[in-house]
Amino acid sequence: MRTAVLDAALAQLVAHGYDGLSIGAVAREAGVAETTVYRRWPTSADLAAAAIAHLAQADNPMPDTGTLEGDLRALLAQIAGLLRRPEIERILRTAAAFDSTHPGAAQARTGFWDTRFGGSQVIIERAVERGELDTDIDPHLIIEFLVAPAYLRVLLIDRPLDDEFLETSVRRTLMAFGAVSPR
């Protein structure tokens, strides 16, 4: 039921954007009662954030290549692949545009980004265990540093995510955080 509702919400977001998200339409498409949806997601913002987080988790499994460099390269390639899809771009624009004046919207926006970047923390934890990074490193900061330029290019300045750009982003991230080859 959860997956059906979140998939229906994603379809609504792609088709109509956040302003056109209808909990009634989502419930009908998912084959559940509206009260079922409201019980779990009391507002449209809650439902939109959960749907976007569901998409981020489903389409972006965490890589495990055996090295920090390989993991960062694979993660950024996955993210770039998602960002190149028009429907994903539209959904991300929705997440970025959550209006903080609406109840739950700021929480939904923060929840989306925390989920999006929080899942990547395992990459950094493994790198610390292998001795590639210092133990006092902030995993969230490394992932933000890696992916922020890609999101900036897609959402704000409409520039391509080519292979050279991705490789440069990985190299700069490794240099910025003093990553070393595994022992």
N, CA, C and O of each residue as an XYZ file, in Angstrom:
732
protein
N       0.831     -1.186      0.000
C       0.000      0.000      0.000
C       0.875      1.248      0.000
O       0.605      2.191     -0.744
N       1.917      1.263      0.824
C       2.804      2.428      0.911
C       3.430      2.736     -0.452
O       3.426      3.883     -0.898
N       3.967      1.706     -1.106
C       4.607      1.894     -2.407
C       3.599      2.373     -3.447
O       3.911      3.246     -4.256
N       2.392      1.807     -3.429
C       1.367      2.223     -4.396
C       1.008      3.698     -4.206
O       0.850      4.427     -5.185
N       0.879      4.134     -2.970
C       0.541      5.537     -2.699
C       1.692      6.450     -3.123
O       1.466      7.480     -3.758
N       2.914      6.078     -2.775
C       4.053      6.936     -3.122
C       4.279      6.982     -4.630
O       4.621      8.034     -5.171
N       4.094      5.861     -5.309
C       4.203      5.857     -6.775
C       3.119      6.736     -7.401
O       3.384      7.469     -8.353
N       1.909      6.661     -6.868
C       0.819      7.497     -7.381
C       1.108      8.976     -7.122
O       0.824      9.826     -7.966
N       1.668      9.275     -5.962
C       2.019     10.668     -5.651
C       3.102     11.172     -6.598
O       3.046     12.313     -7.057
N       4.086     10.328     -6.893
C       5.132     10.728     -7.846
C       4.531     11.008     -9.222
O       4.896     11.982     -9.879
N       3.617     10.157     -9.647
C       2.975     10.359    -10.945
C       2.221     11.689    -10.962
O       2.250     12.412    -11.958
N       1.554     12.004     -9.868
C       0.841     13.291     -9.760
C       1.825     14.463     -9.794
O       1.569     15.466    -10.460
N       2.928     14.344     -9.094
C       3.926     15.415     -9.076
C       4.502     15.650    -10.465
O       4.684     16.793    -10.885
N       4.788     14.568    -11.174
C       5.331     14.705    -12.528
C       4.295     15.344    -13.450
O       4.624     16.229    -14.239
N       3.063     14.903    -13.351
C       2.024     15.383    -14.254
C       1.541     16.797    -13.931
O       1.258     17.584    -14.834
N       1.450     17.114    -12.634
C       0.787     18.364    -12.250
C       1.617     19.276    -11.352
O       1.187     20.386    -11.038
N       2.800     18.825    -10.935
C       3.598     19.637    -10.015
C       3.018     19.598     -8.612
O       1.977     18.987     -8.371
N       3.701     20.252     -7.701
C       3.280     20.243     -6.303
C       1.910     20.903     -6.124
O       1.080     20.409     -5.361
N       1.672     22.011     -6.819
C       0.388     22.713     -6.668
C      -0.787     21.869     -7.139
O      -1.913     22.068     -6.681
N      -0.542     20.929     -8.045
C      -1.602     20.074     -8.552
C      -1.718     18.731     -7.855
O      -2.512     17.885     -8.265
N      -0.931     18.527     -6.801
C      -0.977     17.261     -6.064
C      -2.300     17.155     -5.313
O      -2.624     18.004     -4.483
N      -3.045     16.123     -5.607
C      -4.349     15.904     -4.985
C      -4.310     14.585     -4.222
O      -4.082     13.525     -4.804
N      -4.533     14.664     -2.932
C      -4.530     13.446     -2.123
C      -5.671     12.526     -2.562
O      -5.515     11.305     -2.549
N      -6.799     13.087     -2.943
C      -7.911     12.277     -3.442
C      -7.533     11.511     -4.695
O      -7.823     10.321     -4.818
N      -6.882     12.202     -5.627
C      -6.463     11.550     -6.881
C      -5.394     10.495     -6.608
O      -5.389      9.436     -7.236
N      -4.502     10.780     -5.684
C      -3.464      9.808     -5.318
C      -4.123      8.566     -4.727
O      -3.770      7.443     -5.087
N      -5.072      8.763     -3.829
C      -5.763      7.626     -3.201
C      -6.484      6.778     -4.254
O      -6.402      5.550     -4.227
N      -7.188      7.432     -5.178
C      -7.892      6.689     -6.237
C      -6.910      5.886     -7.081
O      -7.135      4.707     -7.353
N      -5.809      6.536     -7.497
C      -4.831      5.847     -8.346
C      -4.170      4.681     -7.610
O      -3.848      3.660     -8.218
N      -3.970      4.838     -6.300
C      -3.325      3.783     -5.514
C      -4.313      2.700     -5.085
O      -3.907      1.636     -4.617
N      -5.609      2.968     -5.243
C      -6.622      1.988     -4.857
C      -6.836      1.889     -3.360
O      -7.123      0.814     -2.834
N      -6.694      3.028     -2.668
C      -6.903      3.055     -1.219
C      -7.855      4.200     -0.878
O      -8.128      5.067     -1.709
N      -8.346      4.187      0.343
C      -9.219      5.258      0.805
C      -8.386      6.506      1.113
O      -7.225      6.406      1.509
N      -8.988      7.667      0.929
C      -8.296      8.914      1.248
C      -7.841      8.936      2.703
O      -6.757      9.430      3.014
N      -8.670      8.402      3.586
C      -8.300      8.397      5.006
C      -7.021      7.608      5.252
O      -6.254      7.928      6.160
N      -6.793      6.583      4.450
C      -5.562      5.800      4.565
C      -4.359      6.673      4.258
O      -3.341      6.602      4.947
N      -4.475      7.485      3.237
C      -3.375      8.379      2.868
C      -3.184      9.427      3.953
O      -2.062      9.655      4.405
N      -4.280     10.072      4.381
C      -4.185     11.126      5.398
C      -3.637     10.605      6.726
O      -2.945     11.330      7.441
N      -3.945      9.351      7.055
C      -3.459      8.785      8.313
C      -1.932      8.766      8.353
O      -1.325      9.027      9.391
N      -1.334      8.460      7.232
C       0.132      8.344      7.180
C       0.804      9.655      6.786
O       1.893      9.964      7.270
N       0.158     10.431      5.904
C       0.710     11.688      5.413
C      -0.366     12.756      5.558
O      -1.179     12.930      4.650
N      -0.390     13.470      6.669
C      -1.485     14.392      6.963
C      -1.605     15.591      6.018
O      -2.678     16.186      5.923
N      -0.541     15.952      5.328
C      -0.598     17.101      4.422
C      -0.020     16.733      3.061
O       0.679     15.731      2.915
N      -0.321     17.555      2.082
C       0.258     17.357      0.748
C       1.778     17.471      0.796
O       2.481     16.746      0.092
N       2.285     18.381      1.628
C       3.735     18.536      1.759
C       4.364     17.256      2.302
O       5.417     16.829      1.830
N       3.716     16.646      3.298
C       4.230     15.390      3.854
C       4.247     14.297      2.787
O       5.220     13.553      2.665
N       3.171     14.209      2.023
C       3.077     13.188      0.986
C       4.105     13.433     -0.119
O       4.758     12.498     -0.581
N       4.246     14.678     -0.536
C       5.217     15.001     -1.589
C       6.637     14.678     -1.131
O       7.412     14.085     -1.881
N       6.975     15.062      0.085
C       8.322     14.790      0.594
C       8.578     13.293      0.683
O       9.661     12.830      0.324
N       7.599     12.530      1.156
C       7.761     11.075      1.259
C       7.903     10.446     -0.126
O       8.704      9.530     -0.314
N       7.134     10.930     -1.085
C       7.205     10.389     -2.444
C       8.568     10.671     -3.069
O       9.151      9.804     -3.721
N       9.066     11.873     -2.868
C      10.366     12.241     -3.431
C      11.481     11.453     -2.752
O      12.419     11.008     -3.413
N      11.383     11.281     -1.448
C      12.373     10.471     -0.730
C      12.335      9.023     -1.209
O      13.377      8.381     -1.345
N      11.142      8.517     -1.462
C      10.971      7.156     -1.984
C      11.671      7.014     -3.335
O      12.348      6.018     -3.589
N      11.505      8.000     -4.183
C      12.168      7.991     -5.485
C      13.681      8.000     -5.320
O      14.387      7.240     -5.983
N      14.172      8.845     -4.450
C      15.620      8.960     -4.239
C      16.209      7.640     -3.759
O      17.297      7.256     -4.187
N      15.508      6.948     -2.882
C      15.999      5.678     -2.360
C      15.896      4.573     -3.405
O      16.793      3.737     -3.515
N      14.824      4.565     -4.162
C      14.595      3.481     -5.118
C      15.529      3.551     -6.310
O      15.990      2.518     -6.796
N      15.812      4.738     -6.781
C      16.593      4.884     -8.002
C      18.068      5.185     -7.759
O      18.797      5.472     -8.708
N      18.513      5.126     -6.531
C      19.878      5.520     -6.268
C      20.501      4.665     -5.165
O      20.808      5.179     -4.090
N      20.692      3.369     -5.415
C      21.321      2.531     -4.384
C      22.762      2.971     -4.146
O      23.433      3.446     -5.062
N      23.226      2.814     -2.930
C      24.577      3.240     -2.587
C      25.612      2.287     -3.170
O      25.542      1.078     -2.948
N      26.570      2.827     -3.913
C      27.610      1.984     -4.496
C      28.590      1.483     -3.444
O      28.752      2.098     -2.390
N      29.237      0.368     -3.738
C      30.282     -0.172     -2.872
C      31.360     -0.765     -3.780
O      31.370     -1.964     -4.058
N      32.269      0.108     -4.236
C      33.309     -0.306     -5.178
C      34.589     -0.754     -4.480
O      35.471     -1.336     -5.112
N      34.693     -0.484     -3.181
C      35.900     -0.839     -2.439
C      36.840      0.323     -2.203
O      37.804      0.195     -1.448
N      36.573      1.471     -2.843
C      37.387      2.671     -2.593
C      36.475      3.883     -2.513
O      35.392      3.907     -3.099
N      36.932      4.884     -1.779
C      36.182      6.130     -1.696
C      36.056      6.761     -3.077
O      34.970      7.194     -3.465
N      37.140      6.816     -3.811
C      37.109      7.424     -5.136
C      36.097      6.715     -6.036
O      35.301      7.369     -6.709
N      36.125      5.405     -6.051
C      35.181      4.642     -6.865
C      33.746      4.854     -6.429
O      32.850      4.997     -7.261
N      33.524      4.875     -5.102
C      32.171      5.085     -4.586
C      31.656      6.479     -4.936
O      30.506      6.628     -5.349
N      32.501      7.501     -4.774
C      32.078      8.863     -5.096
C      31.802      8.999     -6.593
O      30.832      9.639     -6.998
N      32.643      8.405     -7.392
C      32.450      8.456     -8.844
C      31.123      7.772     -9.220
O      30.347      8.310    -10.009
N      30.875      6.600     -8.658
C      29.638      5.865     -8.966
C      28.408      6.611     -8.443
O      27.389      6.681     -9.130
N      28.499      7.165     -7.240
C      27.379      7.910     -6.672
C      27.050      9.123     -7.534
O      25.887      9.366     -7.857
N      28.076      9.880     -7.902
C      27.833     11.077     -8.701
C      27.301     10.710    -10.091
O      26.459     11.425    -10.635
N      27.773      9.625    -10.658
C      27.256      9.177    -11.958
C      25.776      8.797    -11.844
O      24.983      9.112    -12.731
N      25.406      8.120    -10.749
C      23.997      7.773    -10.538
C      23.145      9.030    -10.418
O      22.082      9.138    -11.028
N      23.629      9.973     -9.625
C      22.877     11.215     -9.425
C      22.749     11.968    -10.746
O      21.674     12.467    -11.076
N      23.836     12.049    -11.495
C      23.784     12.731    -12.797
C      22.785     12.039    -13.721
O      22.042     12.703    -14.443
N      22.767     10.715    -13.699
C      21.804      9.981    -14.511
C      20.369     10.333    -14.146
O      19.519     10.500    -15.019
N      20.110     10.443    -12.852
C      18.772     10.837    -12.407
C      18.466     12.276    -12.810
O      17.374     12.571    -13.295
N      19.427     13.163    -12.608
C      19.205     14.576    -12.897
C      18.979     14.842    -14.383
O      18.367     15.845    -14.750
N      19.463     13.963    -15.222
C      19.277     14.127    -16.668
C      17.867     13.747    -17.123
O      17.476     14.042    -18.253
N      17.110     13.097    -16.250
C      15.750     12.694    -16.600
C      14.789     13.856    -16.333
O      14.733     14.352    -15.208
N      14.033     14.300    -17.341
C      13.155     15.468    -17.160
C      12.163     15.324    -16.018
O      11.888     16.295    -15.314
N      11.620     14.124    -15.824
C      10.646     13.954    -14.741
C      11.303     14.089    -13.375
O      10.675     14.565    -12.430
N      12.549     13.678    -13.265
C      13.269     13.813    -12.003
C      13.586     15.281    -11.753
O      13.461     15.770    -10.630
N      13.993     15.974    -12.799
C      14.276     17.403    -12.656
C      13.037     18.142    -12.156
O      13.130     19.003    -11.281
N      11.886     17.802    -12.713
C      10.652     18.469    -12.284
C      10.360     18.188    -10.809
O       9.966     19.087    -10.067
N      10.551     16.958    -10.399
C      10.293     16.605     -9.004
C      11.290     17.310     -8.082
O      10.914     17.779     -7.008
N      12.536     17.387     -8.489
C      13.534     18.092     -7.674
C      13.221     19.578     -7.576
O      13.405     20.194     -6.526
N      12.752     20.140     -8.663
C      12.341     21.546     -8.610
C      11.192     21.721     -7.620
O      11.108     22.733     -6.925
N      10.316     20.733     -7.564
C       9.232     20.761     -6.590
C       9.795     20.748     -5.174
O       9.380     21.542     -4.329
N      10.732     19.856     -4.918
C      11.329     19.772     -3.580
C      12.043     21.059     -3.212
O      11.966     21.512     -2.070
N      12.735     21.648     -4.171
C      13.472     22.885     -3.904
C      12.529     24.060     -3.671
O      12.883     25.018     -2.985
N      11.329     23.986     -4.243
C      10.407     25.114     -4.176
C       9.395     25.029     -3.035
O       8.526     25.895     -2.936
N       9.476     24.031     -2.184
C       8.537     23.970     -1.068
C       8.548     25.313     -0.346
O       9.600     25.782      0.087
N       7.391     25.921     -0.220
C       7.247     27.239      0.388
C       7.242     27.112      1.904
O       6.398     26.418      2.471
N       8.173     27.774      2.551
C       8.309     27.679      3.999
C       7.132     28.285      4.754
O       6.996     28.048      5.954
N       6.280     29.056      4.092
C       5.141     29.642      4.786
C       3.987     28.659      4.956
O       3.090     28.889      5.767
N       4.004     27.555      4.191
C       2.961     26.547      4.335
C       3.366     25.572      5.446
O       4.529     25.178      5.535
N       2.406     25.188      6.287
C       2.721     24.249      7.367
C       3.326     22.950      6.833
O       2.790     22.342      5.906
N       4.410     22.546      7.407
C       5.046     21.286      7.037
C       5.950     21.371      5.822
O       6.697     20.430      5.557
N       5.910     22.474      5.070
C       6.690     22.557      3.837
C       8.188     22.623      4.114
O       8.974     21.933      3.464
N       8.578     23.442      5.068
C      10.010     23.538      5.398
C      10.508     22.191      5.902
O      11.602     21.750      5.550
N       9.693     21.544      6.728
C      10.056     20.225      7.233
C      10.138     19.215      6.093
O      11.023     18.359      6.088
N       9.229     19.305      5.134
C       9.252     18.392      3.993
C      10.515     18.602      3.161
O      11.154     17.637      2.742
N      10.871     19.857      2.923
C      12.075     20.155      2.139
C      13.314     19.640      2.861
O      14.161     18.981      2.257
N      13.418     19.938      4.140
C      14.565     19.470      4.919
C      14.586     17.952      4.977
O      15.648     17.341      4.857
N      13.435     17.346      5.159
C      13.357     15.884      5.211
C      13.814     15.239      3.918
O      14.511     14.225      3.932
N      13.416     15.836      2.790
C      13.843     15.297      1.503
C      15.357     15.321      1.394
O      15.975     14.300      1.093
N      15.961     16.480      1.637
C      17.409     16.604      1.462
C      18.166     15.764      2.480
O      19.206     15.188      2.161
N      17.645     15.690      3.715
C      18.300     14.834      4.714
C      18.271     13.367      4.282
O      19.266     12.654      4.418
N      17.136     12.929      3.767
C      17.030     11.548      3.280
C      17.947     11.336      2.088
O      18.645     10.327      1.989
N      17.933     12.298      1.196
C      18.715     12.199     -0.038
C      20.204     12.062      0.257
O      20.885     11.212     -0.317
N      20.704     12.910      1.163
C      22.133     12.890      1.460
C      22.481     11.938      2.590
O      23.589     11.403      2.629
N      21.551     11.721      3.508
C      21.819     10.848      4.647
C      22.132      9.420      4.252
O      22.960      8.772      4.892
N      21.491      8.918      3.218
C      21.751      7.559      2.768
C      23.158      7.364      2.248
O      23.674      6.247      2.230
N      23.778      8.454      1.824
C      25.142      8.390      1.278
C      26.200      8.293      2.370
O      27.370      8.042      2.082
N      25.805      8.485      3.588
C      26.743      8.491      4.713
C      27.543      7.192      4.801
O      28.699      7.212      5.223
N      26.956      6.081      4.414
C      27.634      4.789      4.487
C      28.916      4.785      3.647
O      29.888      4.120      4.005
N      28.921      5.514      2.547
C      30.119      5.604      1.698
C      31.277      6.200      2.492
O      32.407      5.717      2.425
N      30.981      7.243      3.233
C      32.015      7.926      4.011
C      32.437      7.062      5.193
O      33.623      6.991      5.514
N      31.491      6.411      5.838
C      31.823      5.533      6.970
C      32.761      4.405      6.536
O      33.700      4.064      7.256
N      32.508      3.836      5.373
C      33.401      2.778      4.874
C      34.781      3.329      4.573
O      35.781      2.662      4.838
N      34.856      4.536      4.024
C      36.150      5.157      3.710
C      36.944      5.420      4.992
O      38.164      5.257      5.010
N      36.265      5.820      6.048
C      36.937      6.032      7.336
C      37.476      4.697      7.849
O      38.616      4.627      8.308
N      36.675      3.648      7.775
C      37.111      2.320      8.218
C      38.321      1.820      7.432
O      39.181      1.136      7.988
N      38.394      2.156      6.149
C      39.526      1.744      5.325
C      40.737      2.655      5.509
O      41.809      2.364      4.979
N      40.585      3.747      6.250
C      41.689      4.674      6.470
C      41.863      5.699      5.357
O      42.899      6.359      5.281
N      40.873      5.839      4.501
C      40.966      6.804      3.411
C      40.617      8.227      3.855
O      40.998      9.194      3.194
N      39.899      8.355      4.965
C      39.493      9.649      5.507
C      39.734      9.663      7.010
O      39.730      8.620      7.664
N      39.945     10.866      7.550
C      40.085     11.021      8.994
C      38.774     10.657      9.688
O      37.696     10.751      9.100
N      38.884     10.254     10.912
C      37.703      9.823     11.661
C      36.793     10.985     12.053
O      35.612     10.768     12.326
N      37.310     12.204     12.086
C      36.484     13.343     12.504
C      35.791     14.043     11.336
O      35.329     15.174     11.482
N      35.715     13.396     10.204
C      35.149     13.981      8.990
C      33.621     14.030      9.080
O      33.011     13.141      9.676
N      33.009     15.038      8.507
C      31.553     15.180      8.488
C      31.017     14.558      7.190
O      31.165     15.153      6.122
N      30.403     13.383      7.263
C      29.929     12.698      6.049
C      28.971     13.544      5.212
O      29.050     13.558      3.983
N      28.074     14.241      5.888
C      27.086     15.056      5.179
C      27.783     16.144      4.356
O      27.397     16.411      3.218
N      28.793     16.755      4.928
C      29.510     17.835      4.252
C      30.223     17.335      2.994
O      30.220     18.014      1.967
N      30.826     16.162      3.071
C      31.521     15.614      1.896
C      30.533     15.365      0.757
O      30.801     15.721     -0.391
N      29.406     14.760      1.073
C      28.422     14.459      0.040
C      27.853     15.761     -0.544
O      27.672     15.866     -1.757
N      27.575     16.743      0.306
C      27.117     18.038     -0.198
C      28.142     18.641     -1.142
O      27.790     19.129     -2.216
N      29.402     18.609     -0.749
C      30.478     19.174     -1.566
C      30.543     18.483     -2.927
O      30.753     19.131     -3.952
N      30.362     17.172     -2.926
C      30.417     16.397     -4.166
C      29.257     16.714     -5.098
O      29.467     16.953     -6.287
N      28.044     16.720     -4.577
C      26.870     16.769     -5.442
C      26.302     18.162     -5.669
O      25.568     18.363     -6.637
N      26.611     19.122     -4.822
C      26.025     20.460     -4.964
C      26.253     21.067     -6.350
O      25.318     21.635     -6.916
N      27.458     20.970     -6.917
C      27.637     21.552     -8.252
C      26.731     20.914     -9.310
O      26.284     21.601    -10.228
N      26.461     19.632     -9.196
C      25.588     18.974    -10.169
C      24.153     19.498    -10.034
O      23.506     19.811    -11.034
N      23.667     19.591     -8.808
C      22.326     20.128     -8.596
C      22.256     21.588     -9.054
O      21.262     22.000     -9.651
N      23.288     22.358     -8.782
C      23.344     23.748     -9.214
C      23.229     23.841    -10.731
O      22.457     24.646    -11.252
N      23.992     23.020    -11.433
C      23.957     23.060    -12.898
C      22.569     22.740    -13.439
O      22.096     23.408    -14.359
N      21.926     21.746    -12.891
C      20.629     21.331    -13.414
C      19.510     22.277    -12.991
O      18.676     22.660    -13.812
N      19.489     22.651    -11.722
C      18.349     23.403    -11.203
C      18.450     24.912    -11.384
O      17.429     25.598    -11.422
N      19.670     25.439    -11.495
C      19.792     26.894    -11.525
C      20.440     27.476    -12.777
O      20.005     28.516    -13.271
N      21.463     26.823    -13.287
C      22.184     27.476    -14.386
C      22.114     26.727    -15.708
O      22.708     27.163    -16.695
N      21.409     25.623    -15.744
C      21.144     24.890    -16.989
C      22.417     24.619    -17.799
O      22.512     24.964    -18.977
N      23.383     23.998    -17.138
C      24.621     23.601    -17.815
C      24.705     22.083    -17.796
O      24.115     21.447    -16.923
N      25.421     21.493    -18.739
C      25.440     20.029    -18.864
C      26.240     19.335    -17.758
O      27.146     19.907    -17.152
N      25.868     18.102    -17.530
C      26.583     17.227    -16.590
C      27.388     16.227    -17.419
O      27.031     15.053    -17.511
N      28.465     16.702    -18.015
C      29.272     15.821    -18.850
C      30.307     15.065    -18.005
O      30.500     15.361    -16.826
N      30.962     14.090    -18.629
C      31.918     13.245    -17.912
C      33.065     14.040    -17.310
O      33.503     13.746    -16.198
N      33.554     15.039    -18.025
C      34.658     15.860    -17.511
C      34.242     16.594    -16.238
O      35.005     16.665    -15.275
N      33.035     17.135    -16.243
C      32.527     17.823    -15.057
C      32.425     16.868    -13.871
O      32.823     17.210    -12.758
N      31.892     15.674    -14.109
C      31.739     14.696    -13.025
C      33.100     14.290    -12.471
O      33.276     14.208    -11.256
N      34.051     14.039    -13.343
C      35.389     13.632    -12.905
C      36.057     14.747    -12.104
O      36.692     14.484    -11.083
N      35.915     15.981    -12.561
C      36.483     17.124    -11.840
C      35.850     17.253    -10.460
O      36.547     17.543     -9.488
N      34.550     17.043    -10.361
C      33.859     17.123     -9.069
C      34.386     16.079     -8.094
O      34.586     16.377     -6.916
N      34.612     14.855     -8.572
C      35.148     13.799     -7.705
C      36.557     14.159     -7.260
O      36.872     14.068     -6.073
N      37.408     14.567     -8.192
C      38.798     14.924     -7.863
C      38.863     16.051     -6.845
O      39.635     15.982     -5.888
N      38.063     17.078     -7.044
C      38.066     18.222     -6.115
C      37.561     17.827     -4.736
O      38.052     18.329     -3.725
N      36.601     16.948     -4.691
C      36.093     16.484     -3.397
C      37.171     15.705     -2.655
O      37.388     15.927     -1.464
N      37.841     14.805     -3.343
C      38.912     14.025     -2.716
C      40.014     14.947     -2.198
O      40.507     14.769     -1.085
N      40.397     15.929     -3.009
C      41.445     16.862     -2.599
C      40.995     17.725     -1.417
O      41.766     17.943     -0.483
N      39.777     18.206     -1.452
C      39.274     19.103     -0.412
C      39.233     18.440      0.957
O      39.408     19.106      1.977
N      39.001     17.133      0.982
C      38.859     16.449      2.267
C      40.057     15.568      2.587
O      39.996     14.738      3.494
N      41.134     15.744      1.856
C      42.373     15.052      2.168
C      42.273     13.537      2.097
O      42.887     12.830      2.895
N      41.512     13.050      1.159
C      41.361     11.587      1.017
C      42.707     10.985      0.582
O      43.456     11.577     -0.195
N      42.980      9.802      1.106
C      44.205      9.084      0.763
C      43.835      7.734      0.184
O      42.717      7.253      0.367
N      44.781      7.127     -0.515
C      44.531      5.789     -1.053
C      44.344      4.809      0.083
O      44.951      4.964      1.143
N      43.508      3.797     -0.123
C      43.275      2.823      0.943
C      44.558      2.098      1.332
O      45.434      1.859      0.501
N      44.645      1.759      2.602
C      45.824      1.057      3.112
C      45.794     -0.395      2.777
O      46.714     -1.130      3.133
